[in-house]
Amino acid sequence: MESCGQELHEVTCPGGLEPSWFYVKISGQDVVMLGSVHDNMHTVDEYMDMGSFHRVYGYLLKIMERMRD
């Protein structure tokens, strides 16, 4: 909320395969995924919104900074 001005919400997507593996293997962990706006994955029409990518990258840096403290 503080970074984007919107409440976060859950979205189910097929990109959760790898984090799900860690969730099963390491008990007691919370799993959070974040990613840019993209569509048509694994096709010749695949694309990623670069503005969204840069925002997500900024969020990731802020999260990592907080984890360090």
N, CA, C and O atoms as a Tripos MOL2 file, in Angstrom:
@<TRIPOS>MOLECULE
protein
  276   275    69     0     0
PROTEIN
NO_CHARGES

@<TRIPOS>ATOM
      1 N           0.8270   -1.1960    0.0000 N.3       1 MET1
      2 CA          0.0000    0.0000    0.0000 C.3       1 MET1
      3 C           0.8690    1.2570    0.0000 C.2       1 MET1
      4 O           0.6020    2.1990   -0.7460 O.2       1 MET1
      5 N           1.9010    1.2720    0.8310 N.am      2 GLU2
      6 CA          2.6900    2.4950    0.9490 C.3       2 GLU2
      7 C           3.4640    2.8120   -0.3290 C.2       2 GLU2
      8 O           3.7600    3.9790   -0.5850 O.2       2 GLU2
      9 N           3.7960    1.8130   -1.1310 N.am      3 SER3
     10 CA          4.5810    2.0540   -2.3410 C.3       3 SER3
     11 C           3.7290    2.3340   -3.5660 C.2       3 SER3
     12 O           4.0940    3.1520   -4.4110 O.2       3 SER3
     13 N           2.5790    1.6460   -3.6620 N.am      4 CYS4
     14 CA          1.8010    1.7750   -4.8940 C.3       4 CYS4
     15 C           0.4520    2.4500   -4.6850 C.2       4 CYS4
     16 O          -0.2370    2.7510   -5.6610 O.2       4 CYS4
     17 N           0.0530    2.6960   -3.4290 N.am      5 GLY5
     18 CA         -1.2030    3.3730   -3.1730 C.3       5 GLY5
     19 C          -2.4240    2.4890   -3.3280 C.2       5 GLY5
     20 O          -3.5470    2.9930   -3.3600 O.2       5 GLY5
     21 N          -2.2310    1.1860   -3.4260 N.am      6 GLN6
     22 CA         -3.3390    0.2420   -3.5790 C.3       6 GLN6
     23 C          -3.1730   -0.9040   -2.5960 C.2       6 GLN6
     24 O          -2.0550   -1.2570   -2.2210 O.2       6 GLN6
     25 N          -4.2920   -1.4800   -2.1840 N.am      7 GLU7
     26 CA         -4.2340   -2.6640   -1.3410 C.3       7 GLU7
     27 C          -3.7420   -3.8410   -2.1720 C.2       7 GLU7
     28 O          -4.0650   -3.9460   -3.3560 O.2       7 GLU7
     29 N          -2.9650   -4.7210   -1.5610 N.am      8 LEU8
     30 CA         -2.5230   -5.9300   -2.2330 C.3       8 LEU8
     31 C          -3.6690   -6.9360   -2.2770 C.2       8 LEU8
     32 O          -4.5550   -6.9130   -1.4220 O.2       8 LEU8
     33 N          -3.6490   -7.8030   -3.2550 N.am      9 HIS9
     34 CA         -4.6680   -8.8400   -3.3450 C.3       9 HIS9
     35 C          -4.0480  -10.1190   -3.8860 C.2       9 HIS9
     36 O          -3.0370  -10.0990   -4.5890 O.2       9 HIS9
     37 N          -4.6790  -11.2210   -3.5400 N.am     10 GLU10
     38 CA         -4.1840  -12.5200   -3.9880 C.3      10 GLU10
     39 C          -4.6000  -12.7870   -5.4240 C.2      10 GLU10
     40 O          -5.7250  -12.4880   -5.8250 O.2      10 GLU10
     41 N          -3.6940  -13.3430   -6.1820 N.am     11 VAL11
     42 CA         -3.9710  -13.7480   -7.5510 C.3      11 VAL11
     43 C          -3.3480  -15.1280   -7.7470 C.2      11 VAL11
     44 O          -2.1800  -15.3380   -7.4220 O.2      11 VAL11
     45 N          -4.1110  -16.0420   -8.2670 N.am     12 THR12
     46 CA         -3.5900  -17.3690   -8.5700 C.3      12 THR12
     47 C          -3.0600  -17.3720   -9.9920 C.2      12 THR12
     48 O          -3.7240  -16.9070  -10.9190 O.2      12 THR12
     49 N          -1.8500  -17.9050  -10.1510 N.am     13 CYS13
     50 CA         -1.2600  -17.9550  -11.4780 C.3      13 CYS13
     51 C          -0.4090  -19.2060  -11.6030 C.2      13 CYS13
     52 O           0.0310  -19.7510  -10.5910 O.2      13 CYS13
     53 N          -0.1710  -19.6660  -12.8040 N.am     14 PRO14
     54 CA          0.6380  -20.8700  -12.9810 C.3      14 PRO14
     55 C           2.1090  -20.6580  -12.6540 C.2      14 PRO14
     56 O           2.8670  -21.6270  -12.6160 O.2      14 PRO14
     57 N           2.5300  -19.4350  -12.4200 N.am     15 GLY15
     58 CA          3.9220  -19.1580  -12.0950 C.3      15 GLY15
     59 C           4.2890  -19.5260  -10.6640 C.2      15 GLY15
     60 O           5.4150  -19.2700  -10.2380 O.2      15 GLY15
     61 N           3.3800  -20.1110   -9.9250 N.am     16 GLY16
     62 CA          3.6370  -20.4510   -8.5340 C.3      16 GLY16
     63 C           4.2680  -21.8070   -8.3200 C.2      16 GLY16
     64 O           4.4150  -22.2400   -7.1770 O.2      16 GLY16
     65 N           4.6400  -22.4800   -9.3710 N.am     17 LEU17
     66 CA          5.1740  -23.8320   -9.2510 C.3      17 LEU17
     67 C           6.4480  -23.8780   -8.4110 C.2      17 LEU17
     68 O           6.5270  -24.6640   -7.4660 O.2      17 LEU17
     69 N           7.4330  -23.0650   -8.7260 N.am     18 GLU18
     70 CA          8.7060  -23.1120   -8.0100 C.3      18 GLU18
     71 C           8.5670  -22.6890   -6.5470 C.2      18 GLU18
     72 O           9.0700  -23.3970   -5.6750 O.2      18 GLU18
     73 N           7.9030  -21.5580   -6.2350 N.am     19 PRO19
     74 CA          7.7390  -21.2070   -4.8220 C.3      19 PRO19
     75 C           6.9490  -22.2580   -4.0430 C.2      19 PRO19
     76 O           7.1920  -22.4520   -2.8520 O.2      19 PRO19
     77 N           6.0290  -22.9210   -4.6840 N.am     20 SER20
     78 CA          5.2680  -23.9730   -4.0190 C.3      20 SER20
     79 C           6.1690  -25.1120   -3.5840 C.2      20 SER20
     80 O           5.9380  -25.7210   -2.5390 O.2      20 SER20
     81 N           7.1840  -25.4060   -4.3640 N.am     21 TRP21
     82 CA          8.1280  -26.4640   -4.0200 C.3      21 TRP21
     83 C           8.8430  -26.1190   -2.7140 C.2      21 TRP21
     84 O           8.9750  -26.9670   -1.8320 O.2      21 TRP21
     85 N           9.3070  -24.8680   -2.5920 N.am     22 PHE22
     86 CA          9.9770  -24.4540   -1.3590 C.3      22 PHE22
     87 C           9.0140  -24.4990   -0.1760 C.2      22 PHE22
     88 O           9.3990  -24.8970    0.9240 O.2      22 PHE22
     89 N           7.7710  -24.0950   -0.3940 N.am     23 TYR23
     90 CA          6.7660  -24.0880    0.6700 C.3      23 TYR23
     91 C           6.5590  -25.4950    1.2320 C.2      23 TYR23
     92 O           6.4310  -25.6670    2.4440 O.2      23 TYR23
     93 N           6.5270  -26.4790    0.3720 N.am     24 VAL24
     94 CA          6.3390  -27.8660    0.7940 C.3      24 VAL24
     95 C           7.5860  -28.3860    1.5180 C.2      24 VAL24
     96 O           7.4730  -29.1190    2.5000 O.2      24 VAL24
     97 N           8.7570  -28.0120    1.0400 N.am     25 LYS25
     98 CA         10.0080  -28.5440    1.5830 C.3      25 LYS25
     99 C          10.4590  -27.8800    2.8860 C.2      25 LYS25
    100 O          11.1340  -28.5200    3.6920 O.2      25 LYS25
    101 N          10.1030  -26.6110    3.1100 N.am     26 ILE26
    102 CA         10.5640  -25.8790    4.2870 C.3      26 ILE26
    103 C           9.3320  -25.4680    5.0960 C.2      26 ILE26
    104 O           8.6700  -24.4810    4.7760 O.2      26 ILE26
    105 N           9.0370  -26.2290    6.1370 N.am     27 SER27
    106 CA          7.8290  -25.9640    6.9170 C.3      27 SER27
    107 C           7.9440  -24.6440    7.6810 C.2      27 SER27
    108 O           9.0380  -24.2090    8.0410 O.2      27 SER27
    109 N           6.8060  -24.0270    7.9140 N.am     28 GLY28
    110 CA          6.7530  -22.7960    8.6790 C.3      28 GLY28
    111 C           7.1160  -21.5450    7.9060 C.2      28 GLY28
    112 O           7.3010  -20.4870    8.5070 O.2      28 GLY28
    113 N           7.2210  -21.6360    6.6010 N.am     29 GLN29
    114 CA          7.5940  -20.4870    5.7790 C.3      29 GLN29
    115 C           6.3680  -19.8340    5.1670 C.2      29 GLN29
    116 O           5.3960  -20.5140    4.8360 O.2      29 GLN29
    117 N           6.4110  -18.5400    5.0190 N.am     30 ASP30
    118 CA          5.4190  -17.8230    4.2270 C.3      30 ASP30
    119 C           6.0050  -17.6550    2.8340 C.2      30 ASP30
    120 O           7.2040  -17.4190    2.6840 O.2      30 ASP30
    121 N           5.1690  -17.7740    1.8250 N.am     31 VAL31
    122 CA          5.6300  -17.6230    0.4490 C.3      31 VAL31
    123 C           4.9140  -16.4360   -0.1730 C.2      31 VAL31
    124 O           3.6860  -16.3580   -0.1660 O.2      31 VAL31
    125 N           5.6910  -15.5240   -0.7050 N.am     32 VAL32
    126 CA          5.1500  -14.3490   -1.3760 C.3      32 VAL32
    127 C           5.8030  -14.2660   -2.7390 C.2      32 VAL32
    128 O           7.0220  -14.3830   -2.8610 O.2      32 VAL32
    129 N           4.9980  -14.0660   -3.7540 N.am     33 MET33
    130 CA          5.5150  -13.8930   -5.1090 C.3      33 MET33
    131 C           5.1650  -12.4920   -5.5810 C.2      33 MET33
    132 O           4.1110  -11.9620   -5.2280 O.2      33 MET33
    133 N           6.0120  -11.9060   -6.3520 N.am     34 LEU34
    134 CA          5.6770  -10.6570   -7.0000 C.3      34 LEU34
    135 C           6.2500  -10.6990   -8.3980 C.2      34 LEU34
    136 O           7.2880  -11.3120   -8.6470 O.2      34 LEU34
    137 N           5.5700  -10.0500   -9.2850 N.am     35 GLY35
    138 CA          6.0190  -10.0650  -10.6650 C.3      35 GLY35
    139 C           5.3870   -8.9490  -11.4650 C.2      35 GLY35
    140 O           4.4060   -8.3350  -11.0450 O.2      35 GLY35
    141 N           5.9510   -8.7040  -12.5970 N.am     36 SER36
    142 CA          5.4670   -7.6380  -13.4730 C.3      36 SER36
    143 C           4.2400   -8.0980  -14.2570 C.2      36 SER36
    144 O           3.9130   -9.2830  -14.2980 O.2      36 SER36
    145 N           3.5830   -7.1410  -14.8670 N.am     37 VAL37
    146 CA          2.4480   -7.4310  -15.7360 C.3      37 VAL37
    147 C           2.9900   -8.0900  -17.0000 C.2      37 VAL37
    148 O           3.8890   -7.5550  -17.6490 O.2      37 VAL37
    149 N           2.4460   -9.2370  -17.3410 N.am     38 HIS38
    150 CA          2.8880   -9.9730  -18.5290 C.3      38 HIS38
    151 C           1.7300  -10.8230  -19.0420 C.2      38 HIS38
    152 O           0.7420  -11.0310  -18.3370 O.2      38 HIS38
    153 N           1.8570  -11.3010  -20.2490 N.am     39 ASP39
    154 CA          0.7780  -12.1180  -20.8240 C.3      39 ASP39
    155 C           1.3460  -12.9690  -21.9550 C.2      39 ASP39
    156 O           2.4550  -12.7470  -22.4420 O.2      39 ASP39
    157 N           0.5510  -13.9360  -22.3460 N.am     40 ASN40
    158 CA          0.8830  -14.8410  -23.4480 C.3      40 ASN40
    159 C           2.2110  -15.5590  -23.2310 C.2      40 ASN40
    160 O           3.0060  -15.7280  -24.1550 O.2      40 ASN40
    161 N           2.4310  -15.9780  -21.9790 N.am     41 MET41
    162 CA          3.6920  -16.6420  -21.6390 C.3      41 MET41
    163 C           3.9000  -17.8990  -22.4860 C.2      41 MET41
    164 O           2.9570  -18.6250  -22.8000 O.2      41 MET41
    165 N           5.1430  -18.1270  -22.8370 N.am     42 HIS42
    166 CA          5.5790  -19.3120  -23.5890 C.3      42 HIS42
    167 C           4.9480  -19.4000  -24.9840 C.2      42 HIS42
    168 O           4.7210  -20.4900  -25.5100 O.2      42 HIS42
    169 N           4.6730  -18.2440  -25.5610 N.am     43 THR43
    170 CA          4.1780  -18.1870  -26.9350 C.3      43 THR43
    171 C           5.0200  -17.1630  -27.6950 C.2      43 THR43
    172 O           5.8390  -16.4630  -27.1010 O.2      43 THR43
    173 N           4.8190  -17.0820  -28.9800 N.am     44 VAL44
    174 CA          5.5400  -16.0770  -29.7800 C.3      44 VAL44
    175 C           5.0170  -14.6700  -29.4930 C.2      44 VAL44
    176 O           5.6520  -13.6890  -29.8800 O.2      44 VAL44
    177 N           3.8650  -14.5550  -28.8180 N.am     45 ASP45
    178 CA          3.2790  -13.2570  -28.4860 C.3      45 ASP45
    179 C           3.5480  -12.8440  -27.0380 C.2      45 ASP45
    180 O           2.9060  -11.9250  -26.5300 O.2      45 ASP45
    181 N           4.4850  -13.5100  -26.3750 N.am     46 GLU46
    182 CA          4.8020  -13.2090  -24.9810 C.3      46 GLU46
    183 C           5.3070  -11.7740  -24.8540 C.2      46 GLU46
    184 O           6.0700  -11.2940  -25.6920 O.2      46 GLU46
    185 N           4.8700  -11.1020  -23.7950 N.am     47 TYR47
    186 CA          5.3770   -9.7560  -23.5430 C.3      47 TYR47
    187 C           5.3860   -9.4530  -22.0540 C.2      47 TYR47
    188 O           4.6890  -10.0980  -21.2720 O.2      47 TYR47
    189 N           6.1830   -8.4640  -21.6720 N.am     48 MET48
    190 CA          6.2480   -7.9860  -20.2970 C.3      48 MET48
    191 C           6.2110   -6.4700  -20.3370 C.2      48 MET48
    192 O           6.9160   -5.8470  -21.1320 O.2      48 MET48
    193 N           5.4010   -5.8840  -19.4940 N.am     49 ASP49
    194 CA          5.2980   -4.4350  -19.3980 C.3      49 ASP49
    195 C           6.5330   -3.9100  -18.6570 C.2      49 ASP49
    196 O           6.7070   -4.2060  -17.4750 O.2      49 ASP49
    197 N           7.3830   -3.1450  -19.3240 N.am     50 MET50
    198 CA          8.6420   -2.6990  -18.7400 C.3      50 MET50
    199 C           8.4380   -1.7140  -17.5900 C.2      50 MET50
    200 O           9.2170   -1.7160  -16.6360 O.2      50 MET50
    201 N           7.4100   -0.8790  -17.6630 N.am     51 GLY51
    202 CA          7.1270    0.0260  -16.5430 C.3      51 GLY51
    203 C           6.7840   -0.7650  -15.2920 C.2      51 GLY51
    204 O           7.2280   -0.4360  -14.1920 O.2      51 GLY51
    205 N           5.9900   -1.8110  -15.4730 N.am     52 SER52
    206 CA          5.6300   -2.6880  -14.3660 C.3      52 SER52
    207 C           6.8610   -3.3930  -13.8230 C.2      52 SER52
    208 O           7.0150   -3.5250  -12.6090 O.2      52 SER52
    209 N           7.7290   -3.8420  -14.7020 N.am     53 PHE53
    210 CA          8.9730   -4.4980  -14.2740 C.3      53 PHE53
    211 C           9.7880   -3.5750  -13.3720 C.2      53 PHE53
    212 O          10.2600   -4.0010  -12.3170 O.2      53 PHE53
    213 N           9.9550   -2.3380  -13.7700 N.am     54 HIS54
    214 CA         10.7720   -1.4100  -12.9880 C.3      54 HIS54
    215 C          10.1330   -1.1090  -11.6250 C.2      54 HIS54
    216 O          10.8470   -0.9520  -10.6340 O.2      54 HIS54
    217 N           8.8020   -1.0270  -11.5660 N.am     55 ARG55
    218 CA          8.1320   -0.8310  -10.2780 C.3      55 ARG55
    219 C           8.3530   -2.0310   -9.3640 C.2      55 ARG55
    220 O           8.6720   -1.8660   -8.1870 O.2      55 ARG55
    221 N           8.1840   -3.2380   -9.9030 N.am     56 VAL56
    222 CA          8.3780   -4.4510   -9.1050 C.3      56 VAL56
    223 C           9.8260   -4.5490   -8.6290 C.2      56 VAL56
    224 O          10.0700   -4.9310   -7.4840 O.2      56 VAL56
    225 N          10.7670   -4.2190   -9.4680 N.am     57 TYR57
    226 CA         12.1760   -4.2410   -9.0840 C.3      57 TYR57
    227 C          12.4240   -3.2720   -7.9190 C.2      57 TYR57
    228 O          13.1550   -3.5910   -6.9820 O.2      57 TYR57
    229 N          11.8140   -2.1010   -7.9890 N.am     58 GLY58
    230 CA         11.9400   -1.1350   -6.8920 C.3      58 GLY58
    231 C          11.3600   -1.6860   -5.5950 C.2      58 GLY58
    232 O          11.9520   -1.5160   -4.5290 O.2      58 GLY58
    233 N          10.1930   -2.3520   -5.6780 N.am     59 TYR59
    234 CA          9.5920   -2.9660   -4.4870 C.3      59 TYR59
    235 C          10.5290   -4.0210   -3.9130 C.2      59 TYR59
    236 O          10.7190   -4.0950   -2.6990 O.2      59 TYR59
    237 N          11.1060   -4.8260   -4.7760 N.am     60 LEU60
    238 CA         12.0030   -5.8810   -4.3190 C.3      60 LEU60
    239 C          13.2060   -5.3010   -3.5780 C.2      60 LEU60
    240 O          13.6110   -5.8290   -2.5420 O.2      60 LEU60
    241 N          13.7710   -4.2290   -4.0980 N.am     61 LEU61
    242 CA         14.8960   -3.5930   -3.4150 C.3      61 LEU61
    243 C          14.4890   -3.0920   -2.0360 C.2      61 LEU61
    244 O          15.2510   -3.2350   -1.0790 O.2      61 LEU61
    245 N          13.3010   -2.5070   -1.9190 N.am     62 LYS62
    246 CA         12.8230   -2.0200   -0.6200 C.3      62 LYS62
    247 C          12.6110   -3.1770    0.3520 C.2      62 LYS62
    248 O          12.9640   -3.0730    1.5270 O.2      62 LYS62
    249 N          12.0440   -4.2670   -0.1280 N.am     63 ILE63
    250 CA         11.8290   -5.4320    0.7270 C.3      63 ILE63
    251 C          13.1490   -5.9780    1.2200 C.2      63 ILE63
    252 O          13.2930   -6.2810    2.4040 O.2      63 ILE63
    253 N          14.1090   -6.1060    0.3320 N.am     64 MET64
    254 CA         15.4160   -6.6420    0.7150 C.3      64 MET64
    255 C          16.1210   -5.7240    1.7060 C.2      64 MET64
    256 O          16.7950   -6.2020    2.6190 O.2      64 MET64
    257 N          15.9750   -4.4330    1.5410 N.am     65 GLU65
    258 CA         16.5640   -3.4770    2.4760 C.3      65 GLU65
    259 C          15.9630   -3.6570    3.8660 C.2      65 GLU65
    260 O          16.6900   -3.6390    4.8590 O.2      65 GLU65
    261 N          14.6580   -3.8280    3.9450 N.am     66 ARG66
    262 CA         13.9950   -4.0380    5.2430 C.3      66 ARG66
    263 C          14.4130   -5.3500    5.8740 C.2      66 ARG66
    264 O          14.5350   -5.4360    7.0960 O.2      66 ARG66
    265 N          14.6330   -6.3590    5.0750 N.am     67 MET67
    266 CA         15.0480   -7.6590    5.6040 C.3      67 MET67
    267 C          16.4610   -7.5770    6.1920 C.2      67 MET67
    268 O          16.7900   -8.2980    7.1340 O.2      67 MET67
    269 N          17.2700   -6.7180    5.6440 N.am     68 ARG68
    270 CA         18.6520   -6.5660    6.1070 C.3      68 ARG68
    271 C          18.7040   -5.9260    7.4970 C.2      68 ARG68
    272 O          19.5700   -6.2480    8.3110 O.2      68 ARG68
    273 N          17.7750   -5.0280    7.7480 N.am     69 ASP69
    274 CA         17.7750   -4.2940    9.0330 C.3      69 ASP69
    275 C          17.4190   -5.1770   10.1600 C.2      69 ASP69
    276 O          17.3720   -4.7270   11.3050 O.2      69 ASP69
@<TRIPOS>BOND
     1     1     2 1
     2     2     3 1
     3     3     4 2
     4     3     5 am
     5     5     6 1
     6     6     7 1
     7     7     8 2
     8     7     9 am
     9     9    10 1
    10    10    11 1
    11    11    12 2
    12    11    13 am
    13    13    14 1
    14    14    15 1
    15    15    16 2
    16    15    17 am
    17    17    18 1
    18    18    19 1
    19    19    20 2
    20    19    21 am
    21    21    22 1
    22    22    23 1
    23    23    24 2
    24    23    25 am
    25    25    26 1
    26    26    27 1
    27    27    28 2
    28    27    29 am
    29    29    30 1
    30    30    31 1
    31    31    32 2
    32    31    33 am
    33    33    34 1
    34    34    35 1
    35    35    36 2
    36    35    37 am
    37    37    38 1
    38    38    39 1
    39    39    40 2
    40    39    41 am
    41    41    42 1
    42    42    43 1
    43    43    44 2
    44    43    45 am
    45    45    46 1
    46    46    47 1
    47    47    48 2
    48    47    49 am
    49    49    50 1
    50    50    51 1
    51    51    52 2
    52    51    53 am
    53    53    54 1
    54    54    55 1
    55    55    56 2
    56    55    57 am
    57    57    58 1
    58    58    59 1
    59    59    60 2
    60    59    61 am
    61    61    62 1
    62    62    63 1
    63    63    64 2
    64    63    65 am
    65    65    66 1
    66    66    67 1
    67    67    68 2
    68    67    69 am
    69    69    70 1
    70    70    71 1
    71    71    72 2
    72    71    73 am
    73    73    74 1
    74    74    75 1
    75    75    76 2
    76    75    77 am
    77    77    78 1
    78    78    79 1
    79    79    80 2
    80    79    81 am
    81    81    82 1
    82    82    83 1
    83    83    84 2
    84    83    85 am
    85    85    86 1
    86    86    87 1
    87    87    88 2
    88    87    89 am
    89    89    90 1
    90    90    91 1
    91    91    92 2
    92    91    93 am
    93    93    94 1
    94    94    95 1
    95    95    96 2
    96    95    97 am
    97    97    98 1
    98    98    99 1
    99    99   100 2
   100    99   101 am
   101   101   102 1
   102   102   103 1
   103   103   104 2
   104   103   105 am
   105   105   106 1
   106   106   107 1
   107   107   108 2
   108   107   109 am
   109   109   110 1
   110   110   111 1
   111   111   112 2
   112   111   113 am
   113   113   114 1
   114   114   115 1
   115   115   116 2
   116   115   117 am
   117   117   118 1
   118   118   119 1
   119   119   120 2
   120   119   121 am
   121   121   122 1
   122   122   123 1
   123   123   124 2
   124   123   125 am
   125   125   126 1
   126   126   127 1
   127   127   128 2
   128   127   129 am
   129   129   130 1
   130   130   131 1
   131   131   132 2
   132   131   133 am
   133   133   134 1
   134   134   135 1
   135   135   136 2
   136   135   137 am
   137   137   138 1
   138   138   139 1
   139   139   140 2
   140   139   141 am
   141   141   142 1
   142   142   143 1
   143   143   144 2
   144   143   145 am
   145   145   146 1
   146   146   147 1
   147   147   148 2
   148   147   149 am
   149   149   150 1
   150   150   151 1
   151   151   152 2
   152   151   153 am
   153   153   154 1
   154   154   155 1
   155   155   156 2
   156   155   157 am
   157   157   158 1
   158   158   159 1
   159   159   160 2
   160   159   161 am
   161   161   162 1
   162   162   163 1
   163   163   164 2
   164   163   165 am
   165   165   166 1
   166   166   167 1
   167   167   168 2
   168   167   169 am
   169   169   170 1
   170   170   171 1
   171   171   172 2
   172   171   173 am
   173   173   174 1
   174   174   175 1
   175   175   176 2
   176   175   177 am
   177   177   178 1
   178   178   179 1
   179   179   180 2
   180   179   181 am
   181   181   182 1
   182   182   183 1
   183   183   184 2
   184   183   185 am
   185   185   186 1
   186   186   187 1
   187   187   188 2
   188   187   189 am
   189   189   190 1
   190   190   191 1
   191   191   192 2
   192   191   193 am
   193   193   194 1
   194   194   195 1
   195   195   196 2
   196   195   197 am
   197   197   198 1
   198   198   199 1
   199   199   200 2
   200   199   201 am
   201   201   202 1
   202   202   203 1
   203   203   204 2
   204   203   205 am
   205   205   206 1
   206   206   207 1
   207   207   208 2
   208   207   209 am
   209   209   210 1
   210   210   211 1
   211   211   212 2
   212   211   213 am
   213   213   214 1
   214   214   215 1
   215   215   216 2
   216   215   217 am
   217   217   218 1
   218   218   219 1
   219   219   220 2
   220   219   221 am
   221   221   222 1
   222   222   223 1
   223   223   224 2
   224   223   225 am
   225   225   226 1
   226   226   227 1
   227   227   228 2
   228   227   229 am
   229   229   230 1
   230   230   231 1
   231   231   232 2
   232   231   233 am
   233   233   234 1
   234   234   235 1
   235   235   236 2
   236   235   237 am
   237   237   238 1
   238   238   239 1
   239   239   240 2
   240   239   241 am
   241   241   242 1
   242   242   243 1
   243   243   244 2
   244   243   245 am
   245   245   246 1
   246   246   247 1
   247   247   248 2
   248   247   249 am
   249   249   250 1
   250   250   251 1
   251   251   252 2
   252   251   253 am
   253   253   254 1
   254   254   255 1
   255   255   256 2
   256   255   257 am
   257   257   258 1
   258   258   259 1
   259   259   260 2
   260   259   261 am
   261   261   262 1
   262   262   263 1
   263   263   264 2
   264   263   265 am
   265   265   266 1
   266   266   267 1
   267   267   268 2
   268   267   269 am
   269   269   270 1
   270   270   271 1
   271   271   272 2
   272   271   273 am
   273   273   274 1
   274   274   275 1
   275   275   276 2
@<TRIPOS>SUBSTRUCTURE
     1 MET1         2 RESIDUE 1 A MET
     2 GLU2         6 RESIDUE 1 A GLU
     3 SER3        10 RESIDUE 1 A SER
     4 CYS4        14 RESIDUE 1 A CYS
     5 GLY5        18 RESIDUE 1 A GLY
     6 GLN6        22 RESIDUE 1 A GLN
     7 GLU7        26 RESIDUE 1 A GLU
     8 LEU8        30 RESIDUE 1 A LEU
     9 HIS9        34 RESIDUE 1 A HIS
    10 GLU10       38 RESIDUE 1 A GLU
    11 VAL11       42 RESIDUE 1 A VAL
    12 THR12       46 RESIDUE 1 A THR
    13 CYS13       50 RESIDUE 1 A CYS
    14 PRO14       54 RESIDUE 1 A PRO
    15 GLY15       58 RESIDUE 1 A GLY
    16 GLY16       62 RESIDUE 1 A GLY
    17 LEU17       66 RESIDUE 1 A LEU
    18 GLU18       70 RESIDUE 1 A GLU
    19 PRO19       74 RESIDUE 1 A PRO
    20 SER20       78 RESIDUE 1 A SER
    21 TRP21       82 RESIDUE 1 A TRP
    22 PHE22       86 RESIDUE 1 A PHE
    23 TYR23       90 RESIDUE 1 A TYR
    24 VAL24       94 RESIDUE 1 A VAL
    25 LYS25       98 RESIDUE 1 A LYS
    26 ILE26      102 RESIDUE 1 A ILE
    27 SER27      106 RESIDUE 1 A SER
    28 GLY28      110 RESIDUE 1 A GLY
    29 GLN29      114 RESIDUE 1 A GLN
    30 ASP30      118 RESIDUE 1 A ASP
    31 VAL31      122 RESIDUE 1 A VAL
    32 VAL32      126 RESIDUE 1 A VAL
    33 MET33      130 RESIDUE 1 A MET
    34 LEU34      134 RESIDUE 1 A LEU
    35 GLY35      138 RESIDUE 1 A GLY
    36 SER36      142 RESIDUE 1 A SER
    37 VAL37      146 RESIDUE 1 A VAL
    38 HIS38      150 RESIDUE 1 A HIS
    39 ASP39      154 RESIDUE 1 A ASP
    40 ASN40      158 RESIDUE 1 A ASN
    41 MET41      162 RESIDUE 1 A MET
    42 HIS42      166 RESIDUE 1 A HIS
    43 THR43      170 RESIDUE 1 A THR
    44 VAL44      174 RESIDUE 1 A VAL
    45 ASP45      178 RESIDUE 1 A ASP
    46 GLU46      182 RESIDUE 1 A GLU
    47 TYR47      186 RESIDUE 1 A TYR
    48 MET48      190 RESIDUE 1 A MET
    49 ASP49      194 RESIDUE 1 A ASP
    50 MET50      198 RESIDUE 1 A MET
    51 GLY51      202 RESIDUE 1 A GLY
    52 SER52      206 RESIDUE 1 A SER
    53 PHE53      210 RESIDUE 1 A PHE
    54 HIS54      214 RESIDUE 1 A HIS
    55 ARG55      218 RESIDUE 1 A ARG
    56 VAL56      222 RESIDUE 1 A VAL
    57 TYR57      226 RESIDUE 1 A TYR
    58 GLY58      230 RESIDUE 1 A GLY
    59 TYR59      234 RESIDUE 1 A TYR
    60 LEU60      238 RESIDUE 1 A LEU
    61 LEU61      242 RESIDUE 1 A LEU
    62 LYS62      246 RESIDUE 1 A LYS
    63 ILE63      250 RESIDUE 1 A ILE
    64 MET64      254 RESIDUE 1 A MET
    65 GLU65      258 RESIDUE 1 A GLU
    66 ARG66      262 RESIDUE 1 A ARG
    67 MET67      266 RESIDUE 1 A MET
    68 ARG68      270 RESIDUE 1 A ARG
    69 ASP69      274 RESIDUE 1 A ASP
